[in-house]
């Protein structure tokens, strides 16, 4: 059995209302036999630095833990050396654990120019579930999806019912734009990120993917992407574009330095 923990970076806010340019949805796939060890290792890091194994570690909290930065963070440290050690320990964890990533990048402006009334989160989830199904078939295994259904960085918008409807349809029947995902079992399971190690880890991989697109960088211009996220993206003959990473709509790919 495989578990796919899902988290997003970016938002679904219109650009005219100061929304981000991209929405990125990332699934972090972990085999059931690995999840307990990964959780124990992550909890140990939390305890070593904060004496609290339950504290939430997410990308934005971790970046702003740096005492040289003025932004607030519940992880803020008072020593740059200690911050560097924390970064090193988290990075080593992410490099060494056995996970597979699938990530869907939605260019919101281009998407809304074609589908003005549609929520880009829904198509991102559809693409992600299709890829999870293909992965499960290749492993002759079953899988469960676990997601934080609250979209938004400040005031969280609950979108679980809408996502679950898509999830259930894709599990049970072919659609006009998808094939049935019969290896995915159970309903879409909901859990808040602060209560779920797997979703926190998905977030730590997801933000670097979002970062290189939102800030128009090449893959080697942001170390968190090159060293942490890129090696875990699913690849077919060493190619991740179109496999572990899905960009949509693809007509704007040519404008991005990432694909040049």
N, C-alpha and C positions, 0 to 999 in steps of 0.2 A: 504494500500500500504506500502511495505517495501523497504527501500533503503539499498543496500549493498555497502559500501565504501571499497575500496581495496587498499592495499599498500604492498610493499615487504621489506624484510631485506635480506642481503646477496647479491649475484650477480650471473651472468651467465658467469663469466670470468673463463677460464680453471685454474685448480689448478697450473699447470706449469707456469702460468703467474701471480702467487700470488693472484689468486682468492680465495674466501672463500669456505669452505667445504660444506656449505649448502645454499640453496635458500629457503626462507620462504615467502609464499604468504598468507596474512590474510584478510579475509572479516569481516567487522564490520557491523552488520545488525541493523538498527534503523527504528522504525515505523515512518511514516510520521507525526504523531501527536506529536512526541517527539523531532524532529530535531530542531525546533525553540528554545525550552527551553534549549536544550543542547548547541546550538550555543550561546545563550545569556549568559549562565553561563561560558562558555569557554572564551568568549570575555571579560567578566568582570574580570576574572583572569588576562588576558593579560593587560588590562587597569590598574589594581591595581598595577602591578609590572613594567610595561614598558610605561604606558601612551599612549599605542598604541594598540587598539583592533584588528588591522589587522596583527600584527607581527606573524610570523610563529613559532609554537612550535612543534618540532619533538624530537624524542628520543635522537639523538646524540647532538642536540642543548641543550636539557635540562640537560643531564649528564654533559656536559662540561661547563654549567653555573656556576658550583661550583668554587668559587674563589681559592680553594686550588689546582686545577688542572691547568696545563700549557697549555692545548689544547685551541685553539680559539673557540669561540662560539658567535653568534649574540645575545645570551641571557646572556652573562657573567655578573655576579653580583659582587659587590665589598664588600659584607657582607655575611659571612657564615650563619648568623642567617636569613638573608633575603632569601638566597638560600634554607635553610631548610624549611622556611615557604612556598616558592614556591613549593617545592617537596610535602609538606603536602597538599596544596590546589589542586594540579594536581592529586595527588593520591586519595584524597577524591572524586573528580569529577569522576575519572575512576571507583572507587568502587561503586558509587551510581547511575550512569546513567543506564537506562534500555537498554542494548544492548546484542546481542548474537554474539559470535565469531565462525568462522570456520577458521581453519588454515591448510595449506598444507606444509609439510616439505619435501624437495627433497634433498637426499644425492647425490650430483652432480657426484662424482667419480663412485659410483655404478650405477647411472642412465646412464652415458655415456659409461660404460662398456657393457651395454645392448643395448643402442640406441645411438651410437656414433655420428650420424649426426643430432640429434634432440635438439631443444631448451627446456631446462627444464622448462622455464617459461610457455610454452604452455600447458604441461601436468598438471602443478600446477593450471593453470586457469581452465582447463577442470574439474579437481577434485573439485575445489571450486564452479564452476557453478552447477555441479551435486548436491552438498550439499545444495546450495541455493534453487534449485528447490524442493528438498525434504522438506526443511523447509517451503517454500511457500505453498506446497500442504497440509502440516499438519495444516496450518493456513487458508486454503481456501482463499488465497490472491494472489495478484500479486506483482511483484518486479522489480526494476531497478538497474542496476550495474553502479557504478561510479568509475573510476580508473584514477590514474596518469599514462599516457602511456610512461613515460620517465624512462627507467631502467638504473640504474647506480648511483654511489655515487658522482662522480665528473663530468665527461663529460656525459651528459644524452644521452642515445640512444633511439630514438623514435621507439616504437614497436607497436603503436596503430593499424596500418592496419592489421598486422598479428593476433593480438588478436581479432579484430572485425570480421575477417573472421571466426575464431573459434566460436565466440559468435553467429553469425548469423546462422551458420550451426546447432549448438546445439539447437537453438530456434525453428528451423523449421523442423528438421528431426532427426530420429534415425541414429546413426552411428554404426560402428563396435565395438566401445568401450564405447558408451554412449547412454542414452535414451533421447528423445526429452525433452527439458526444456521449456514447453509451458506456464508456469506461469511467466516466465521472459519476460517482454515486452520491446519494443524499442531496438534500437541499443545500443551497449556499449558506455556509455557516458564518455567523457574525460574531466578531469579538473586537473590542476596543484595543488600540495599539498598546496602551499603557498596561494592559493585562495579558499581552501575548508576545512572547519572545520572538516567534516567527515573523510577526508583522513588523516588529522593530528592526529585525535583520533585513527584511524586504525593503524597508525604508532606507536603510543605510546603503543598500545597493542601488536603489531607485534614484536618489537625489543626484549622484554623479552623472547618470544618464541624462536626466533633465538638464543639468547644468551645462553640458557641452552643447546642447541644442538651444537652450534659452539665451546663452551668451555667445552663440555662434563660434564654437571652438573646434579645432581638430581633436581627434581622439587622444593625442599625446600631449595636449596642452592643459590637461587637468589630471593631476596624478591620481586622484581618487577613482576616476573613470578608468584610466589606463591600467592601474595596478589592482584595483578591487573588483569593479563591475565587469569590465571587458573579458577577463579570463573566465568568468562564470557564465557568460551568455552562450546559449546553445549554438553550436556550429555544425555545419554540414560541409565536410572537406575544407575546414578552416575558414569557412565563410559564415558570418553571422548576419549580414544584411539580408533581410527577407526570411530569415530563419529565427534566430534568437531575438532579433530586433526587427520590428515591423514599423515602417514609417508610412503615415497616411494623412492626406492624399499625397501620392508620390510625385505629383507634378512640380512641387516646390523643392524637391531634393537637390536639384541642380544649383539652387541658390545658396546652399549651405556649405560652409567650409569643411564640415565633417565628412561629406561625401566627395570632396574634390581630390 
